Amino acid sequence: MLEILGVIGTDATARDLRRQIEAAPESERGEVYIDSRGGSLAEADRMLELLRPHRPTALIDTAHSAAAYLAVQLPRRMVYPFGELLIHSAWRCDGRTGDSDAEEIAKRNRMMAAAFVAHSRLTLAEVETLIRGESYVKADEAVRWGLADGVVRF
């Protein structure tokens, strides 16, 4: 099983994921365990590109922020009964400041919204509401809203 653990872009990188994929037999590339408090959207995009050819099932423990954005774009998503996703506005743009930050944050929010709408049963208005708040989504809500396909059963 592949793993995305920790902060995306710091603790978990596309380079690390590539190493995992290369080292894992094909039979172990079908699932990716996610326990991440978020991180870089750009790094999440790089990780997603590495994962797409393997079409893994996301096993979601904690998927906050960039990790939720990554997880919902995988072909199958299962969330642990105690798992959660966190959806919120982008809040930092790699240390830059000023008007360009506001524009970049708006761009990232649109990118996240498009991903959540495309891979759930939520409308754009509903996703925008989630993004504006610090929206913790528990397992049952994730399934009801189409952000996850089911709950992991033990």
N, C-alpha and C positions, 0 to 999 in steps of 0.2 A: 504494500500500500504506500502511495506517495503521501507526503505530509507538507502542510503549510502551517508553520508554528511561529508565533510571535509577530512582531511588527513587520509588515511587508515593506521591503526596501532596506531594512536593517538586519533583522533576525532571519528573515525569509526573503531570498532574492531569486530572480529568474535564473541566475547562474547556478545557485544551489539546487533549484528544481530541475534544471537540465542535467545536473550530475545524478540526481535521484532517478530520473527517467532513464538515463543511459545505463545505470547500474542495475536497474530493476528488470527482472524477466517480464516479458509481455503480459503474463498472467497477473502481475502485481501492479500494472499501470491502469487498471480499470476502476480504481477508487482513489480518491484524494481526501484525506482527513484534514479538516480546517479548524484550527483553534488560534484565531488571530484577532487582535484588537484593532486591526486596520493598518493604515500606513499610506504608501504612495499609490495613487491611481495609475500613474504611468508604469510603475513596476507591476502592478496587478494586470495591466494590459499585456505586458511582456510575458507574464506567467500564463495568462489565458491562451496566448498564441502557442506556447509550448504544450499546453494541455489539450487543446482542441483536436489534434489528430488522434488522440487516444480515447476521446469521448468518455472520460471518467465520470463516475458518480461522485458527487460531493457529499461527504459525510460531515455535516456541520455540527460542531460543538459550539464554538463562539465564532461568529463572522460579523465583526463590526466594520462599518465604514467601507474601506477599499476591499476588505475580505468579503463583505456581503455583495458588493458590486461584482467581484470575481465569481463568487459561488453561484449567483443566480443565472449566470451566463453559461454554466455547464449543462450538459444535456439532461442530467437527472440529479435531483437534489433531495437528500434525506437529512432530516435534522434530528438530533438526539432529543429525547423527551425533556431534558433540562437545558437544551441548547437555545440560542437566541441569535438574532441578527440585529444590527443597529444601523438605522438609516438616518443620515443627517446631512446637512449642507457641508460642502467643502469649506474648510476654514483657514487654510494656509496654502500659499503658493510658493513653496521652495525658497522662502526667505525674501522674496521681492516685496516691495511696498508701493503704495500709491494707487492711482486710478487703474493701472494695468492689472493690479491684484483683483479689483472688483470685477473687471471684465473676465479675467481668467477663472475666478470662482464661479461666475455665472455660466461660463462655458462648461466647466466641470460638472456643475449641477445639472445642466441640460443633458450632458453625456450620461450621467448616472440615471437621470429620470428616464431617458430613452431605453436604457438597459432594463430597468425595473419594469417598465410598461411592456416591453417586448417579451419578457420572460415571466409574466404573472397574469393574474386576472384583474389587476388594478388599472384604473383609468389614470390619465396624466394628472388630472386634478388631485386624485387621491395620493399619488406618488409625490407630487409637489408639496402636499400637506405633510407627508412623512418627512420629506427632506428639510422642510422649514423647522421641524422640531427635532428633538433628540428622541427618535422613535425606536424604542426597543420592541422587537417583534418576537414573541415566544413561539414555541413549536406549533401549537394548535393554530395560531393566527397565520403563521407562515404557510401552513398547508391550506387553510381556508382561502387565503389570498393568492395562492398559486406560486408563492415564492419558494416553496418546497413541495415535492411530490408526495412525501409521506414522513412518518416518524419512525426512526430506527426502533425496532423491537428486539428485546433481549430474550 
